[in-house]
Each structure stands twice: as structure tokens, then as C-alpha cells.
Amino acid sequence: MSPKYIRIVFSLIITLFCIFNLSAQEWTFVKEKEGIKIYTRNEDSVAVKSFKGVADFKTNMDKMKKVIGRIESFEWWDEDVSEIKVLAYEEEKFIRYYLVYDVPWPLSDRDLCVEAIITNDPVTGIRTVRATPMEGVIPESPDNVRIKYYWQQWTMEPKGNGIVHVTLEGSVDPAGSIPAWIINMVITNTPLNVMTKARNEVEK
């Protein structure tokens, strides 16, 4: 086989590989409710899908900062959270915290250690809060199932005229005995519920 032919075949393989990966990572629109558009996406590395919610909030960045990425604003977040413990906090830089999710019987409660990194772009004004798990911080409890696959990111972009474009992305595997297909059936509830609550807070 000539070197030229090998290069052509290799280029075709790389092209097909890239096309496959791009198509596998495309967001699929699922539904829209009260101005919040919800999308999901399959991931190559895990069985659970990722979610994305997109909406315009009638607010400003100062109000967004008071609600997203502040330790004082956890109370609105999720009624299923039975315990929140702040482990470390530096304003406008990071929050490290421990969560316990109240899960209905007969399933075990879930817990999670998280670090949320906060960034603010001085040029565009875009603010991001990205949360990922931390390991080895709090020992695992026999009463809870530790969540190890988790990520979530808020992106807030000021549009002017009292509008902030908000995107919430993430994915979580609650682990234990819950099948991935059940998680994928209800995964769109997370961005819809959380973004609705966040919007209610910042539009007060």
C-alpha cells in the first residue's frame, strides 16, 4: 500500500471519527415550559444523559450573584436536600460543601461532596459556577450512597435591558440500584425545577 493511499485512508478514518463524536454530543430539544427550554444529550462515557436548560431571566447580574454561587442562597435550591454543610468558602472564588439528599424509602439517601468554582469574565460580564465532586473529604457513611459522578454548571450572560441569559447544564448518576433508564426518564425535571426556582428568586 502506497504512503499516499495510507494518508488518504487515515484522513477518512479521522474525519468519520470526528463526525461520529460531534453527532453523539449534540443536544436534543425535549420540551419548553414557561420560557425554559430543556435539552438532553447522550454521553459516551456514562449511561446517564446530560441535561441543559436555557432561559432569559428578567433580572440583573447583581441579583444573579446573590442567588447563584452564594452560601446564603442554598435554602431555595432543592427541597430534597436534607442537609447542607459548608466546608470552605471564598467569596466569588469557590464553595466547598457536603450535601445529603433525602430519598424515599426503600432506597438509601444519597450524599455528595462538591466544589463549585466561580468565574467572572471582566470583558463579557459572563459568570459561571461549575460544580464537580470532591473525594476523600468526608468519609462515606454506611447509611448513605455516595454520588461520585456529578457535574453542574450555571452560565449567566448579561444581555442588557434587564435581561440575563441563563444556561444550566449537568449530569448526575445517583449510583446504587437505580437503573440508568429510569434516571434518563426523569432527568429533564432537574433543570426545569431548579431554573424555575432560581428565576422566582431573582425576579422578586
N, C-alpha and C positions, 0 to 999 in steps of 0.2 A: 504494500500500500504506500503510495507516494506521500511525502510530507505535506503537500498541498491538500490532498484529499483528507488526511488526518485532521488538518486545521479546520477544514470545512465541517467535517462531522463533529468535531469538538465544539465548534461555534454553535452548530444547531442544537446540540445537547444542552449547552449553557442557556441558550435562548428559550428552549422549551422548559427548562427548569425554572427560569425566572418567571415565565408566563404562568406556570402552574402555581408558584408561590404567591404571585400577586393576586391571582384569581381566588386562591384559598383564603386570602386575608381581606377580601372585600367585605365591607359592611352591607348587611341586608336590611332594608327597611321593614319593620314589623307592624308598627301602628303609630298613631298620633292621638294624643288626648290633651285637650286644653292647651294647645300650643307646644306641647312637649313631644318631640319626635323620638321614637325609640328604634334602635338598630341592634342586631346581633351579628356575631362573627364566629366562625369555626376557627379553632386553633390547632396547629399541627402537633403540639407537644402534650396537650391535655384533652380529656374527653368533654369537659365542660366548656360552654361557649363564653365569649366575652360579650359585654353589653355596652351600649352607648346611648346616652340621652342628650338631646340638643334642644335649646330653647333660648328665647330672648326674655330677659327679666327687666321689668320696668323699675330700675333702681340705679345706683351709682357704685363705684368701686369702694368707696369708704364703707358703705353698708355691707358689701360683699365680704370685705376683710373682717368685719365684726362677726360674721356668721361662719365663714369657711376658713379654717386654719387658726381658730382661737380656742383655747381650753375652756373659756367661759360659755361656749355655744354648743356643748355636747347634748344639752337636755332635749333639743328638738329632733335629734338625729334619727333615732330608731327606738320604738317602744319595746322591741325585743331585747334590747341591751339591758341586762340586769345589774351589771357592774362596770364601772369605768374607773381606772386608776391611772393618773398621770405620773409617768416615771421620770420624765425630763422635759423641759420646755425652754426654748429661747425664742422670744417674740420675733415673728417674721423670718425665722430660720428653720425651726423644726419643732415637732412634738413627738414624744415617745410615750405610748400608753398601752395599757392592758385592758382588754375587753372580755366580758363574758356574755354570751348570747343565751337567752332563755329559750330552750327548745321544748316543744310539747312532748309529754310522755307518750310512748315508751322510749323515745330517743334521748340520748345524753346531751347535756348542754355543751356548747362549743366555746372555746376560748382562743384568744389571739393576742400576740404581742406585735405592735405596729410602730413603725417610724414614718412620720409624714414630713417630707421635705418641702419647704415653701420657697418659691422663687418669684421675683417681681422684675419684669423687664423694664428698665428705665426709659427705653426708646418707644416701645409699642404700648406699654402700660399693661401688657398681658400678665396675669397672675396665675401660677399653677401650684397646686397642692397635690403631691404624689405620695401615696402611702403604700408601703411594702412590709412584709413580715420581718420580725427580728427573731433570731434563735438564741437560745442559751441565756435568756434574760430572767425569765421566771420558770421554775421547774414545772413540768407537766403534772397535772392533777389526775388521779385515777377517777375522779368524778366527772371530768370533762374530756371532750375530744379536742385535741389541739388542731386548729386550722393552720396549715402550712403553705398552701397555695392560695395566694390572695394578692391582688393589686387594685388600686383605685386612684384615679386622677381627675381632679377638677381643673378645668381651664376656663378662665374668666377674661373676656376681651371687651374693653370699653368701646362702645360704638358711638358715643355722643348722644345728645338729645334725650338723656335719661334712660338709655338702653345699655345693658351689658349682655353680651352673647356668652352663654354658659354651656359648657360641654362636660358631661360626667361619663367617664369610661371606667371599666373594671371587669374583674372576673374573680370568682371565688369557688373553691371546692370545699364544701363543709366536711369532707372526709367521713370516716365511719362507714356505715352500711347504706347510706343514701345513694341510689343509682344515679349516674350522670344524666340519664334521660329524664328523670323527674326534676332534677335541678334545671335542666335546659327548658323544661316546660314553663317554669315559673320565674326564670331569670329576668324577664323584662319587668317584673314587678319592682325590682330593686331600684333602677334608675328613675322609674316613674314616681314611686312613692317618695324617695329621698329628694328628688328635684322639686316635687310639689311642695314638700315641707320647707325646703330651702327658699323657694320663691315666696311662700307665705310669710316667712320671716323677714326677708329683705324688702318686701313690698308693703310692709306695715306702714 
